[in-house]
């Protein structure tokens, strides 16, 4: 009896020792992974955390070097700041919408082509990356200016009698930015579409769904992760765009990045410029959080699943 009663106590003790040993092994494994990740973490800390923290620190001081909230009060005191802020997000939303309208059919067409034909067509999608943004922007100026190719062709064909104002305005900025940012939506969307199992589409058709219903109920929902990823990339890049709005806008369209550059280089007010960067970062993070909440973490393809 004494031997049998001692066995359960020994079993519990052994289980406790095994649990402690497993926990110790898990902690050692976590430390090894942390040691492997430490160079990357230090790099992220050096190039992201430190500059953003320094930006926030500068925004808390006025031109005299005194601690003040005057840099943030400018947003409520000067209408030009509000106008620039609204213009920036207006351009971002319009360009993102234009990229979706143009990019989704293009990505869908590429996903339906044979592999070799799709690879050839993808070269033309990636080809603009081989040219500088500055060169592409100047090319659009040549095409869209009052004596450019489009106005010349339309006048020669008798479609218009006076040149259209296509450059040095809001429309020119949208056209130039849409062309430059379109591949950033097409590529992740195409990658998402290629992973869709065609058996799901065949199953829908076998159950009586037509082509439109199959696309709307099966293909489109399955392509949402790639679409959401492309939308996030394009939208965030729009908020910080500088070269194309500066050239295509002709000084009439002032975006947030241009305002920051003017504040720091022209007026040498680093505190106000840093405040602009902090506000833009905060609003961008808030919008991305709202986007995640609306579509769900699994739909965005950017954040990990909940």
C-alpha positions as CSV (number, residue, x, y, z in Angstrom):
1,X,0.0,0.0,0.0
2,X,2.8,2.4,0.9
3,X,4.5,1.7,-2.4
4,X,1.3,2.3,-4.4
5,X,0.5,5.5,-2.6
6,X,4.0,6.9,-3.3
7,X,3.7,6.5,-7.1
8,X,1.1,9.3,-7.6
9,X,3.3,11.7,-5.6
10,X,6.4,10.8,-7.6
11,X,4.4,11.2,-10.9
12,X,3.2,14.7,-9.9
13,X,6.7,15.7,-9.0
14,X,8.1,14.4,-12.3
15,X,5.4,16.3,-14.2
16,X,6.3,19.5,-12.3
17,X,10.0,19.1,-13.1
18,X,9.2,18.4,-16.8
19,X,7.0,21.5,-16.9
20,X,9.8,23.6,-15.4
21,X,12.3,22.2,-17.8
22,X,10.1,22.9,-20.8
23,X,9.5,26.4,-19.7
24,X,13.3,26.9,-19.2
25,X,13.9,25.5,-22.8
26,X,11.2,27.9,-24.1
27,X,12.8,30.9,-22.5
28,X,16.2,29.9,-23.8
29,X,14.7,29.5,-27.3
30,X,13.1,33.0,-27.0
31,X,16.5,34.5,-26.0
32,X,18.2,32.8,-29.0
33,X,15.5,34.2,-31.3
34,X,15.9,37.6,-29.7
35,X,19.7,37.5,-30.2
36,X,19.2,36.6,-33.9
37,X,16.7,39.5,-34.3
38,X,18.7,42.0,-32.3
39,X,20.6,43.4,-35.4
40,X,17.3,44.0,-37.2
41,X,15.7,45.5,-34.1
42,X,18.7,47.8,-33.6
43,X,18.5,48.9,-37.2
44,X,14.7,49.6,-37.0
45,X,15.3,51.5,-33.7
46,X,18.1,53.6,-35.4
47,X,16.4,54.5,-38.6
48,X,12.7,54.7,-37.5
49,X,12.2,55.1,-33.7
50,X,15.1,57.5,-33.1
51,X,14.2,59.9,-36.0
52,X,10.5,59.9,-35.2
53,X,11.3,60.6,-31.5
54,X,13.6,63.4,-32.5
55,X,10.9,64.8,-34.8
56,X,8.4,64.8,-32.0
57,X,11.0,66.4,-29.6
58,X,11.7,69.2,-32.1
59,X,8.0,69.9,-32.5
60,X,7.7,70.9,-28.9
61,X,10.0,73.9,-29.2
62,X,9.2,77.2,-30.8
63,X,11.6,79.4,-32.9
64,X,13.2,80.8,-29.7
65,X,14.0,77.4,-28.3
66,X,11.4,77.6,-25.6
67,X,9.1,74.7,-24.8
68,X,5.7,75.5,-26.4
69,X,2.7,74.2,-28.2
70,X,2.7,77.0,-30.7
71,X,3.8,74.7,-33.6
72,X,0.6,72.7,-33.2
73,X,-1.5,75.8,-32.7
74,X,-0.7,76.9,-36.2
75,X,-3.1,74.3,-37.6
76,X,-6.0,76.1,-36.0
77,X,-4.7,79.6,-36.4
78,X,-3.7,79.6,-40.1
79,X,-6.1,78.6,-42.8
80,X,-3.3,77.7,-45.2
81,X,-2.3,74.8,-43.0
82,X,-5.8,73.4,-43.1
83,X,-6.1,73.9,-46.8
84,X,-2.8,72.1,-47.4
85,X,-3.9,69.3,-45.2
86,X,-7.2,68.9,-47.0
87,X,-5.5,69.0,-50.4
88,X,-3.1,66.3,-49.4
89,X,-5.8,63.8,-48.4
90,X,-8.0,64.8,-51.3
91,X,-5.2,64.0,-53.7
92,X,-4.5,60.8,-51.9
93,X,-8.1,59.6,-52.0
94,X,-8.6,60.5,-55.6
95,X,-5.3,58.9,-56.8
96,X,-6.0,55.8,-54.8
97,X,-9.4,55.5,-56.3
98,X,-8.1,56.1,-59.8
99,X,-5.4,53.4,-59.2
100,X,-8.1,50.9,-58.1
101,X,-10.3,51.7,-61.1
102,X,-7.4,51.2,-63.5
103,X,-5.4,48.6,-61.7
104,X,-8.1,46.0,-60.8
105,X,-9.1,45.3,-64.4
106,X,-5.4,45.2,-65.4
107,X,-4.5,42.8,-62.7
108,X,-7.5,40.7,-63.5
109,X,-6.6,40.5,-67.1
110,X,-3.0,39.5,-66.2
111,X,-4.2,36.8,-63.8
112,X,-6.3,35.2,-66.6
113,X,-3.5,35.2,-69.2
114,X,-1.3,32.2,-69.7
115,X,1.9,32.2,-67.6
116,X,4.2,33.2,-70.5
117,X,1.9,36.0,-71.8
118,X,1.4,37.3,-68.2
119,X,5.1,37.4,-67.6
120,X,5.6,39.5,-70.8
121,X,2.8,41.9,-69.8
122,X,4.2,42.2,-66.3
123,X,7.5,43.5,-67.8
124,X,5.5,46.6,-69.0
125,X,4.0,47.0,-65.6
126,X,7.5,47.0,-64.0
127,X,9.2,48.9,-66.7
128,X,8.4,52.4,-65.2
129,X,10.5,51.4,-62.2
130,X,13.6,51.5,-64.4
131,X,13.1,55.2,-65.0
132,X,13.5,58.0,-62.5
133,X,10.3,59.6,-61.1
134,X,11.7,62.9,-62.1
135,X,12.1,61.8,-65.8
136,X,8.6,60.4,-65.8
137,X,7.1,63.6,-64.4
138,X,8.8,65.7,-67.0
139,X,7.6,63.4,-69.7
140,X,4.0,64.0,-68.5
141,X,4.7,67.7,-68.6
142,X,5.7,67.4,-72.2
143,X,2.5,65.4,-73.0
144,X,0.0,67.5,-71.0
145,X,1.2,71.1,-71.4
146,X,-0.8,73.5,-73.5
147,X,1.4,72.9,-76.6
148,X,1.9,69.2,-75.6
149,X,1.1,66.1,-77.6
150,X,-2.4,65.6,-76.4
151,X,-3.5,69.2,-77.0
152,X,-1.8,69.2,-80.4
153,X,-3.5,66.0,-81.5
154,X,-6.9,67.2,-80.3
155,X,-6.6,70.5,-82.1
156,X,-5.4,68.8,-85.3
157,X,-8.3,66.5,-85.2
158,X,-10.7,69.4,-84.7
159,X,-12.0,68.1,-81.3
160,X,-11.1,71.3,-79.5
161,X,-10.3,74.8,-80.6
162,X,-8.4,76.0,-77.5
163,X,-5.7,74.0,-75.6
164,X,-7.0,72.2,-72.5
165,X,-5.4,73.0,-69.1
166,X,-4.1,69.6,-68.2
167,X,-0.8,70.5,-66.5
168,X,0.2,72.8,-63.7
169,X,-3.0,72.2,-61.8
170,X,-4.9,69.6,-59.7
171,X,-5.7,67.4,-62.7
172,X,-2.0,67.2,-63.7
173,X,-1.0,66.2,-60.2
174,X,-3.6,63.4,-60.2
175,X,-2.6,62.1,-63.6
176,X,1.1,62.1,-62.9
177,X,0.8,60.5,-59.5
178,X,-1.7,57.8,-60.8
179,X,0.8,56.8,-63.5
180,X,3.7,56.5,-61.0
181,X,1.8,54.7,-58.3
182,X,-0.3,52.3,-60.4
183,X,2.2,49.5,-60.3
184,X,2.2,49.5,-56.5
185,X,-1.4,48.5,-56.6
186,X,-1.2,46.1,-59.6
187,X,1.6,43.9,-58.3
188,X,0.2,42.9,-54.9
189,X,-3.3,42.6,-56.4
190,X,-2.0,40.3,-59.2
191,X,-0.1,38.2,-56.7
192,X,-3.3,37.8,-54.7
193,X,-5.4,36.9,-57.7
194,X,-2.9,34.2,-58.9
195,X,-3.3,32.4,-55.6
196,X,-7.1,32.0,-56.0
197,X,-8.0,28.4,-56.6
198,X,-9.7,28.0,-60.0
199,X,-11.6,25.0,-58.6
200,X,-13.6,27.4,-56.5
201,X,-14.7,29.2,-59.6
202,X,-15.6,26.0,-61.4
203,X,-17.5,24.8,-58.4
204,X,-19.6,28.0,-58.5
205,X,-20.3,27.6,-62.2
206,X,-21.3,24.0,-61.6
207,X,-23.8,25.1,-59.0
208,X,-25.5,27.4,-61.5
209,X,-23.7,30.7,-61.0
210,X,-23.1,32.7,-64.2
211,X,-19.8,34.5,-64.9
212,X,-20.9,37.8,-63.3
213,X,-22.2,36.0,-60.1
214,X,-19.1,33.9,-59.9
215,X,-16.9,37.0,-60.1
216,X,-18.9,39.0,-57.6
217,X,-19.5,36.2,-55.0
218,X,-16.3,34.2,-55.3
219,X,-13.4,35.9,-57.2
220,X,-13.8,39.4,-55.9
221,X,-14.0,38.5,-52.1
222,X,-11.0,36.3,-52.5
223,X,-9.0,39.1,-54.1
224,X,-9.7,41.6,-51.3
225,X,-6.5,40.9,-49.4
226,X,-4.4,41.9,-52.4
227,X,-6.6,44.9,-53.2
228,X,-6.5,46.1,-49.6
229,X,-2.7,45.8,-49.5
230,X,-2.3,47.8,-52.7
231,X,-4.7,50.4,-51.5
232,X,-2.7,50.9,-48.3
233,X,0.6,51.1,-50.1
234,X,-0.7,53.6,-52.7
235,X,-2.5,55.8,-50.1
236,X,0.5,56.0,-47.8
237,X,2.9,56.8,-50.6
238,X,0.5,59.6,-51.8
239,X,0.6,61.3,-48.5
240,X,4.4,61.8,-48.7
241,X,4.7,62.5,-52.4
242,X,6.8,65.5,-53.3
243,X,8.4,65.6,-56.8
244,X,5.3,65.0,-58.9
245,X,3.0,67.5,-57.1
246,X,5.8,70.1,-57.1
247,X,6.3,69.9,-60.8
248,X,2.9,69.0,-62.1
249,X,1.1,71.4,-59.8
250,X,2.9,74.4,-61.0
251,X,2.9,75.9,-57.5
252,X,-0.9,75.8,-57.4
253,X,-1.3,72.5,-55.6
254,X,0.6,72.5,-52.2
255,X,0.7,69.2,-50.5
256,X,1.9,68.4,-46.9
257,X,5.4,67.3,-47.9
258,X,5.9,70.5,-49.9
259,X,4.7,72.5,-46.9
260,X,7.2,70.7,-44.7
261,X,10.0,71.4,-47.2
262,X,9.1,75.1,-47.4
263,X,8.9,75.4,-43.6
264,X,12.3,73.9,-42.9
265,X,14.4,75.1,-45.9
266,X,12.8,78.5,-46.7
267,X,11.8,79.7,-43.3
268,X,14.3,77.5,-41.3
269,X,11.6,76.7,-38.8
270,X,12.4,73.1,-37.8
271,X,9.9,73.0,-35.0
272,X,7.0,73.9,-37.2
273,X,8.2,71.4,-39.9
274,X,8.6,68.7,-37.3
275,X,5.1,69.4,-36.1
276,X,3.8,68.9,-39.6
277,X,5.5,65.5,-39.8
278,X,4.1,64.4,-36.5
279,X,0.6,65.4,-37.4
280,X,0.8,63.6,-40.7
281,X,2.2,60.5,-39.1
282,X,-0.6,60.5,-36.4
283,X,-3.4,61.0,-38.9
284,X,-1.9,58.3,-41.2
285,X,-1.7,55.8,-38.4
286,X,-5.3,56.7,-37.4
287,X,-6.6,56.1,-40.9
288,X,-4.7,52.8,-41.2
289,X,-6.2,51.7,-37.9
290,X,-9.7,52.6,-39.2
291,X,-9.0,50.8,-42.4
292,X,-8.0,47.7,-40.5
293,X,-11.1,47.9,-38.3
294,X,-13.4,48.3,-41.4
295,X,-11.9,45.5,-43.5
296,X,-10.5,43.3,-40.8
297,X,-6.9,42.2,-40.2
298,X,-7.3,39.2,-42.5
299,X,-8.6,41.2,-45.4
300,X,-5.8,43.8,-45.4
301,X,-3.0,41.3,-45.9
302,X,-0.7,43.7,-44.0
303,X,-1.3,43.0,-40.4
304,X,-1.3,39.6,-38.8
305,X,-4.6,37.8,-38.3
306,X,-6.5,38.4,-35.1
